[in-house]
Amino acid sequence: MTAKANALPLAGIRVLELGHIVAGPMASLILADLGADVIKVENPDGGDQARRMPGAGSGYYYFNRNKRSVALDLKSARGKAAFLALIRSADVCLDNYAPGALDRLGLGYAVLAAENPRLVYMAIKGFLPGPYDHRPSLDELAQLMGGLAFMTGPPGRPLRAGSSIIDIGAATYGVIGILAALRAREATGVGQMITSGLYETTVFWVGQWMARAVATGQPLDALVKNEGTLK
């Protein structure tokens, strides 16, 4: 087999990651494993918070293998200029910052798309556009708000899953959106903005049981009691 035949499917795609802790780093990790060149952009004042989290930063190393890293102060004129230079050569950029954080830095999607109209941008937020889209969120909050923790624990005793499954799920769905947008770009020549929501990821996962509750008239806690566990 030739070297070209052995190439990973995203070889030649450049990704800029503005991510921290789990969700953003997980999304770009999937892209890196598919062959993309991922450049993680970190604050020079300590970088990704995961570097300093319990466990000797093990989570940071787990979610950030197979990437390159650069330290840029995006609050400074020099850092912004360097970041925009990277944007011009990027295919994908993604973030899981709090809502409005990049707009306040003058680096929102409209600014980046003006520099590179082919850019595919994916943001992982607490909520999709709507009445709560300005609110930040976390994995465990999404599990509780979306009902998953209520289904995981015993009746009346909601319990979050031990793994950061909603961060990972939202990241994975965001990657699906990125791949679709890259495919669409082949036809249009233009990129687009994608948002993946933690809350909506949770609701999607429990949706089959919401439908069952509507169809049977039984609340979810009754279904849990009747079946012991939801299978």
C-alpha positions as CSV (number, residue, x, y, z in Angstrom):
1,M,0.0,0.0,0.0
2,T,1.2,3.5,-0.7
3,A,1.8,6.2,1.9
4,K,-1.1,8.1,0.5
5,A,-3.4,5.1,0.9
6,N,-2.3,4.8,4.5
7,A,-2.9,8.5,5.3
8,L,-5.5,9.3,8.0
9,P,-8.7,10.9,6.7
10,L,-8.1,14.4,8.1
11,A,-4.4,14.6,7.1
12,G,-3.8,18.1,5.8
13,I,-6.5,19.7,7.9
14,R,-5.3,22.3,10.4
15,V,-7.3,22.8,13.7
16,L,-6.8,25.6,16.2
17,E,-8.1,24.6,19.7
18,L,-9.1,27.3,22.2
19,G,-10.1,24.6,24.8
20,H,-9.8,23.8,28.4
21,I,-10.5,21.0,30.8
22,V,-12.5,18.3,28.9
23,A,-15.0,19.3,26.2
24,G,-12.9,21.5,23.9
25,P,-9.7,19.3,24.3
26,M,-11.8,16.1,23.6
27,A,-13.2,17.5,20.4
28,S,-9.8,18.4,19.0
29,L,-8.4,15.1,20.3
30,I,-10.8,13.2,18.0
31,L,-9.8,15.4,15.1
32,A,-6.1,14.8,15.9
33,D,-6.6,11.0,16.0
34,L,-8.2,11.3,12.6
35,G,-5.0,12.9,11.3
36,A,-5.6,16.6,11.7
37,D,-2.8,18.9,12.7
38,V,-4.1,20.4,16.0
39,I,-2.5,23.5,17.5
40,K,-3.7,24.1,21.1
41,V,-3.7,27.8,21.9
42,E,-3.1,28.4,25.6
43,N,-2.8,31.4,27.9
44,P,0.9,32.0,28.8
45,D,-0.2,32.5,32.4
46,G,-0.6,28.9,33.3
47,G,-2.4,27.6,30.2
48,D,-5.3,25.1,30.4
49,Q,-6.6,24.8,33.9
50,A,-6.4,21.1,33.6
51,R,-2.7,21.3,34.0
52,R,-3.2,22.3,37.6
53,M,-6.1,20.0,38.5
54,P,-5.9,17.1,41.0
55,G,-4.1,14.0,39.8
56,A,-0.9,15.7,38.8
57,G,-2.5,17.1,35.6
58,S,-3.2,13.6,34.3
59,G,-6.4,14.7,32.7
60,Y,-4.5,17.3,30.7
61,Y,-2.2,14.7,29.3
62,Y,-5.0,12.3,28.5
63,F,-7.0,14.8,26.5
64,N,-4.2,16.7,24.9
65,R,-1.9,14.0,23.4
66,N,-1.1,14.1,19.7
67,K,-1.3,18.0,19.6
68,R,1.1,20.9,19.3
69,S,0.8,23.9,21.7
70,V,1.5,27.6,21.5
71,A,1.1,30.2,24.3
72,L,-0.6,33.4,23.2
73,D,-2.0,36.3,25.3
74,L,-5.2,37.0,23.4
75,K,-5.8,40.1,25.4
76,S,-2.7,41.8,23.9
77,A,-2.4,43.3,20.4
78,R,0.6,41.1,19.7
79,G,-1.2,37.9,20.8
80,K,-4.3,38.7,18.7
81,A,-2.2,39.4,15.6
82,A,-0.4,36.1,16.0
83,F,-3.7,34.3,16.5
84,L,-5.3,35.9,13.4
85,A,-2.2,34.9,11.4
86,L,-2.9,31.3,12.4
87,I,-6.6,31.6,11.6
88,R,-5.7,32.5,8.0
89,S,-4.1,29.1,7.5
90,A,-6.6,27.1,9.6
91,D,-9.5,24.9,8.4
92,V,-11.1,24.5,11.8
93,C,-11.2,26.5,15.1
94,L,-13.1,25.4,18.2
95,D,-13.6,26.6,21.7
96,N,-15.4,25.8,24.9
97,Y,-15.0,29.2,26.6
98,A,-17.9,30.8,28.5
99,P,-20.5,32.5,26.3
100,G,-19.3,35.8,24.9
101,A,-15.7,35.4,26.1
102,L,-14.2,35.6,22.6
103,D,-16.5,38.4,21.5
104,R,-15.3,40.5,24.4
105,L,-11.7,39.8,23.2
106,G,-12.6,41.0,19.7
107,L,-12.1,37.5,18.3
108,G,-15.7,36.3,17.7
109,Y,-16.7,34.3,14.8
110,A,-17.6,37.3,12.6
111,V,-14.1,38.7,13.0
112,L,-12.4,35.3,12.3
113,A,-14.6,34.5,9.3
114,A,-13.7,37.9,7.8
115,E,-10.0,36.8,8.0
116,N,-10.7,33.4,6.6
117,P,-14.1,32.8,5.0
118,R,-13.3,29.0,4.6
119,L,-13.0,28.6,8.4
120,V,-15.3,26.1,10.1
121,Y,-15.9,27.2,13.7
122,M,-17.3,25.0,16.4
123,A,-18.2,26.2,19.9
124,I,-19.2,23.9,22.8
125,K,-21.5,25.8,25.1
126,G,-23.8,25.1,28.0
127,F,-26.9,25.7,25.8
128,L,-27.8,26.1,22.2
129,P,-29.3,29.5,21.1
130,G,-32.3,30.3,23.2
131,P,-33.3,31.9,26.5
132,Y,-30.4,30.2,28.4
133,D,-27.6,30.6,25.8
134,H,-25.9,33.3,27.8
135,R,-25.5,31.0,30.8
136,P,-22.3,29.0,31.4
137,S,-22.7,25.4,32.4
138,L,-20.7,22.2,33.4
139,D,-21.0,18.5,32.8
140,E,-22.6,17.7,36.1
141,L,-25.1,20.6,35.9
142,A,-26.2,19.5,32.4
143,Q,-26.7,15.9,33.8
144,L,-29.0,17.3,36.4
145,M,-30.9,19.8,34.3
146,G,-31.4,17.4,31.5
147,G,-32.7,14.6,33.7
148,L,-29.8,12.1,33.2
149,A,-28.7,12.2,36.9
150,F,-32.3,11.6,38.0
151,M,-32.4,8.5,35.9
152,T,-28.9,7.3,36.9
153,G,-29.5,7.4,40.7
154,P,-32.2,5.7,42.8
155,P,-35.7,7.2,42.7
156,G,-35.6,10.6,44.3
157,R,-31.8,10.5,44.7
158,P,-30.2,12.0,41.5
159,L,-26.6,10.9,40.9
160,R,-24.2,12.1,38.2
161,A,-22.3,9.6,36.1
162,G,-18.7,9.3,37.3
163,S,-17.2,10.1,33.9
164,S,-17.5,13.5,32.1
165,I,-19.9,11.9,29.7
166,I,-21.8,15.0,28.7
167,D,-18.6,17.0,27.9
168,I,-17.4,14.0,25.8
169,G,-20.8,13.6,24.2
170,A,-21.1,17.3,23.2
171,A,-17.6,17.2,21.9
172,T,-18.3,14.2,19.8
173,Y,-21.5,15.7,18.3
174,G,-19.6,18.9,17.6
175,V,-17.0,16.9,15.7
176,I,-19.8,15.3,13.6
177,G,-20.9,18.9,12.8
178,I,-17.3,19.8,11.9
179,L,-17.0,16.9,9.5
180,A,-20.4,17.8,7.9
181,A,-19.3,21.4,7.5
182,L,-16.0,20.4,5.9
183,R,-17.9,18.3,3.5
184,A,-20.3,21.2,2.7
185,R,-17.3,23.5,2.2
186,E,-16.1,21.3,-0.7
187,A,-19.3,22.4,-2.5
188,T,-19.6,26.0,-1.4
189,G,-16.0,27.1,-0.6
190,V,-17.3,28.7,2.5
191,G,-17.1,27.7,6.2
192,Q,-19.7,28.0,8.9
193,M,-20.4,28.3,12.6
194,I,-21.5,25.3,14.6
195,T,-22.6,25.2,18.3
196,S,-22.9,22.0,20.4
197,G,-24.7,22.2,23.7
198,L,-24.2,20.3,26.9
199,Y,-27.8,20.6,27.9
200,E,-29.2,19.5,24.6
201,T,-26.8,16.6,24.5
202,T,-28.3,15.4,27.8
203,V,-31.8,15.8,26.6
204,F,-31.1,13.9,23.4
205,W,-29.8,11.0,25.5
206,V,-32.9,10.8,27.7
207,G,-35.3,11.7,24.9
208,Q,-36.4,8.1,24.3
209,W,-37.6,7.9,27.9
210,M,-39.3,11.3,27.7
211,A,-41.2,9.9,24.7
212,R,-42.1,6.8,26.7
213,A,-43.3,8.9,29.6
214,V,-45.6,10.9,27.3
215,A,-46.9,7.8,25.6
216,T,-47.6,5.9,28.9
217,G,-48.6,8.8,31.1
218,Q,-46.1,7.5,33.7
219,P,-43.4,9.9,35.1
220,L,-39.8,8.8,34.7
221,D,-39.5,7.9,38.4
222,A,-42.4,5.4,38.0
223,L,-40.6,3.8,35.0
224,V,-37.5,3.5,37.1
225,K,-39.4,1.9,40.0
226,N,-41.2,-0.5,37.7
227,E,-38.1,-1.7,35.8
228,G,-35.4,-1.2,38.4
229,T,-33.1,0.2,35.8
230,L,-33.8,1.8,32.4
231,K,-32.4,-0.5,29.7
